[in-house]
């Protein structure tokens, strides 16, 4: 279906919006995908004119607004999966990603319709949000008028406020839904979430936090989707158990030091640990492992574009985080048949892990509970769990496979 091309001309505006428009005009990039013809920006003396594609009215348009991302995280994978799965929605759906800040790595956007606003490059997040709000609002104005979305899905409170600023008073469009991926105490300006028309919650814990901020709207718990791919069961090793950690090496969140401390108390037992990922705390944790005399049992694989492909065997996936948004790696491990050991942190693991069935949950921030579970695992393996490897795989795909999660998102956005 060929898009219809139309020219849209914007009148003069206040000095603030004109300044933000010029920033957006000078720094916005776009890529075509799925037949969507994205036209360039043309500057004019009396305003800024842009030719934009206008799709047929029967197509529902959804935009996902994100801040500057690394390009290597779980959030990027989730967004790609949602956009690819949305092609099979009950209502014809077109989706774009609006990146407010160029990603460090842009490979994840290769086959995803997107636009990049070069607006957010510095490290001081809270200072930026206070000072750059006019820039966000000006860029959001242009994006909303160009794409004319029915729904804006905001992954940060600032996008809720910016999108609501430019809502059409007569049509009520676009509707704005929040879709945050971290506990609210890790976000700035949470009160702006109260301006949303609804909330997509990736976990039950986040749903409770969102309901406290915005009692007028009941959040929809949607989870996060596993990518549409084949999940072979990871073979169990014979003899020495092989533990697996996959994730960013950032100890403030992941608390890998607790895992190392627990494993150091189990040195008489035979075990190894595969660590797939990279991050700023890797040197510190390597020194800690050497100090605890467990360094020779660790294999550091570094960051991998396909982390599971570097693992030949696996006995148990471990995640000892202080906080999470959803803990996608737990779902990925269960999809490959692994039992999982995770801390019962806010938020996400308790939505995925079913204690006694597919894994174990322990109190966060403590070493002793980790030691107790690991001792049980050394002696009995996963025989104390009620689910087999095949059962764990089937259960997690039924709950968090991409079609199931998209169905919940689709239902929420249809209201």
N, C-alpha and C positions, 0 to 999 in steps of 0.2 A: 504494500500500500504506500503510494508516494505521498509525502507530506505536502500540504498546501503552504505556499510561501506567502507571507504577509509582511508588510512594513509597519512598524510601530514607531511613532515619534513622541518623545516626551517633552513637555513644556519646560520653561525655566522654573527653577525652584530656589529655595533659600540657599545662602552661601554654604551652609553646612552640608546639605544634601548634594549640592553641585560639587563640592570638594570630594565627597565620598564617591559620587558618580565617576569623577575623573580618575580617582584611585582605582575603581573597579574597571573602568574602560582601559586603563593602562596595564592592568595586571591580571585580567581574566583569560583563562585558557579554556578550550572546549574540545572534545573529541567526538566524532560521529560514531554511532554504533547502532546495529539493528535497523539500518535504513533511515535513521534520524539524521537529517541534514542540518548541521549546526552552522549558521552563517557568522561572518565576522562582524566586528564592531566598526562603525564608521563615525568619526567625530565630526561635529558641525559647530559652527560659530554660535548658533542660537539654541544649542542644546545637544543632546547625544542621540543619534538615530541608530537603530539596529534592526537589520532584517532577521526575523525569527521564523522557524517553522511552526505552523499551527496545525495540530493533528485534528482528526475528526472528533466531534463532540462525544462520540460513544466511547472513546478511550479515556480511562481514568488515569490521571497523571499524579504520580507520587514523587516527591523529592525528599532525599535523606540528607540532612545538613550535619556535617562533621567538622570538628576542629582538626588541627594539624596532627596527622598520625604518622607513625614510623613506617608503615607499609609492611610490617612483619608480624603484627599482633593478631590475636584472636578476633578482635573487633572487625578488622578488615575482612577476614574469612567469613564472618557472620554476614556482613553486608553483601559480599559477593554472592553468597549462597541464597540470601533472600531475594536479591534481584534476579538471579537466574531462575529460581523457583516461581517467581511471580509471573513468568511468561505463561504459566499454565493456570492462572487465576480464573475464577468463574466469570469475572468481568474483565474484558481486555484492559491490560494495565501496562503503562509505560513508566519506567522509573529512571531517575537520575540521582547521582551523588553530587552534592555541592560541598567541595572541600575548601574550608576557610583557612587557608594556609597550605602551601605545597608539601606533599608528603615526602619524607626522607627517601623512601623507595616507592616508585609508582608502578611497579609491575602488577600489583593487585588490581589496578585500574585499567589494565590493558584491554579487556573486552567488556568494560562497564561504562555506560554513558555517564559522563561526569563533566563538571566545570570546576576550575580551580581559581580561587580568589587569593591573590598574593597579599595577605593582610596580616598574617600572624607568624612571626618568625623568631621572636625573642623568648627567653626562658622564664620570665617572671609572670606567671599566669594570672594571679589575682590583680596585679597592677595593670596588666593589659586589659582585662575585662572591664575595669572601671574607666579606662581612658579611651579604649577603642570602640566602645558601644556605638558611637555615631558612624564609624566605618562599617561595622557589622550591619547596622540598620540600612545604610545607604546601599551596600552590596546586596542585602536581602531584597530591597525594593526592586533593584534591577532584575535579579533572578526571578522573583515572583512575577514581575510583569512580562519578562521574556518567555518563561516556561508555562506560566499560568497553571500552576498545579492545583489539583483538588485538595491535596493533603501535603503538608510539610511535616516530616518526621524529624524531630529535633533530638540530637544525642547529647545536648548540653543545654542548661537553662538559658544561656544567652540567646540561643536560637529560638526558643519559645518567645521571648520578649521581642526579638527582632522581627519574627514572622507575624506576630500579632499586631505589630505597629502598622503593617501594610495590608491588613485584612480589608477586603472589599465590603463596605458597610451594607450594600444592597444585596449581594449574593451570599455574604457570610463566608466567602472563600478567600484563601484556603483555610481548611480546618487544620489545627496544629495539635499534634500528638507528641508527647515526650517519649524517648526511648533511651534512657540512660543506662550505662553499663557498669556503674560503680556505686557502692553505697553512698548515700547522700551526704554523709559527713566528709566525704572526699571531694565534694564539688563545691564551687563557689556560687553565691547568689541563688540558693535553692528556692527562695521564695518566688522566683519568677516562674517556677514550674506550676504555680497556682493559676497562671493565666492560660494554661493549655486546655484544649477541648477534651482531652482524654490522655491516658497513659498506657504504654506498653511496658509491662514489667517483666524483666528476664528471670526473676525469681520471686518466691513468696515473701521473702524478707524485704526485698525492694518494694513489693506491692504494699506492704504495711507501712513502710517509710513514706511512700508517695501518698497514701491515703491520709496520713497525718498532715502532710503539707497541703493537700487539696481534698478536703472532705466532700466536695461537691461532685467529684468524679471517681467512680470505682475503677481502680486499675485492672487491666486484663493481664493475667499471668500467661505469657506466651513461651517463655524459655528461649533458648538459642538453638539454631538448627545445626545438625551435623551436615557437612557437605555431601552433595549427591555423588557418591563414589562407591566402589566396592571395598568392603572391610574384611580382609582375610583375618582369620584367627591367628594371633601371634603364638608361635609354638612355646611350650613350657620347656625350660632346660632340664636336663637330667643331672641330678646331683646338686650342685651349688646353686642356691636361689639367686636370681638376678633381679634386683630392684631397678625401677625406672623412674626418673624424674625428667619431665619435659616442661620447659617454661623459661621465662626471663630470669636471669641471674640478678635479681634485685631483692636484697635480703630484707629490707624494711617491709615489703609486702609478703614475700614468699617464705621468709623465716627458714631458710635452708640450714642455718646454724643449728636449729633445734633438731633437725633430722640427723645432722652430723653428730651432735651430742648423744642422741639416742643410739646411733650405730656404734659409737665408740664404746658404749657399755655392753655391746654384743660382740666384741672382738673374738671371744672364744668360738663363736659360731662362724661357719663358713658362709660368706655372702659377697656379692659385688653390687656396685651401683653405677648404672649408666646415666649420665647427665647430658641432656640434649638442650642446648640453648646458650645464650650469651647475655652479658649485661655488665653494668659498672662494678658489681661486687665480686666478680669472678676471682681477681687476685687475692682479695681478702679471704674468701672462702677456701681458696687453695692453701693459703697459709694456715688457716684454721684446721683443715684436714691433716696437714703435715704435723701440726702441734698435737692433734688428737691421735696421731699414728694410724690413720685410716687412709691416707692419700694413695697408697699402693692398690687399694681396692676400688678406686674410682676411675671411671673412664669419662673424660671430658670430650664430647663430640663437637662442641661449639654450636653456633646457629646453623640450622639446616632448613632449606626450603621445603623439604619433605621429611620432617623429623622421624616419622615412624619407619621410613625406609632404611635407616641406618641400624635398626635393631633386628638382630637375628632371633633372639629369644627374649622372654620376659616372664617374670613370676608375679610381680606386684607393682602397681603404679602408686607412687606416694606423692602427696601434696600437703605441705604443712603450713599453709598460708595464714597470715594474720587477718586478711580480708580478701575478698574476691568480688567480681561482678556476677559471674555465673560459673566459673571454673570449667571451661569448655574441655580442657584436657581430660577431665574425669570421664566425660561422655565419650571422648575419643578412645580412651583406654578400654572402657566397657564394650564399645563397639568392636574392639579387637579381642574380646573375651577375657581381658585381664581383670582380676579382682582389684579393688582400689582401697587405699588407706588415706583418709583426708581429715583435716581438722574441721570441726563444726563451726566454721567462722561465718561472719556476715559478708557476703550473701552468696547462695548458690549451691554449695556442696550438699546441703540437706535435701535439696530438690532432686539431686541426682543419685546420691548414695542411699541405699536401703540397708541399714545395719542388719547383719545376720543373713542377708539375702545375696547382695552383690559386693559387699565390702564392709568397712569399718569407719566409724566417725569417732574422733576423740576430741577432748577439750583443747581449744587453741592455746598456744603460749606455754604448754607444759611438756616436759620431756618424759616423765614417768608413764603417762598413758601410751605414748608411742612405743616405749620399751615393752610394755605389757603385750600390746597387740603383735609386735614383731616377734616376741618370744612364742606366742601362740602360733603364729604363722610358721616359724621355723619347725615347730613340733608337729603341726597338723596340716600345713598348707592351707588350701581353700576348702578342705573337706568339711569344715564347720559352717560353711555357707550353704544356703539352700539352693542356690542357682548354680548350674553348670556354666562352663564357658559359653556354650551355644545359647543357653537361656539368658545369660547376661547380655549377649549381643542382641538377641531378638527383643528383649524388654526395652533396652535403651533406644533402639531404632524405632520402636513403636511409639515411644514417648517423645523423642527429640529428633527423629528423622526430619529432613527438610519439608516433606509434604505435610506432616503433622503440625510443625511449628508455623509454616506459612498459613495453614488453614485457620489457626487461632489468630494470627495477625490480620488475615483477610476479614474474618468475622468482626474483629474489633474496629477495623477501618470502614466497614460497611454500615455501621450504626449511624 
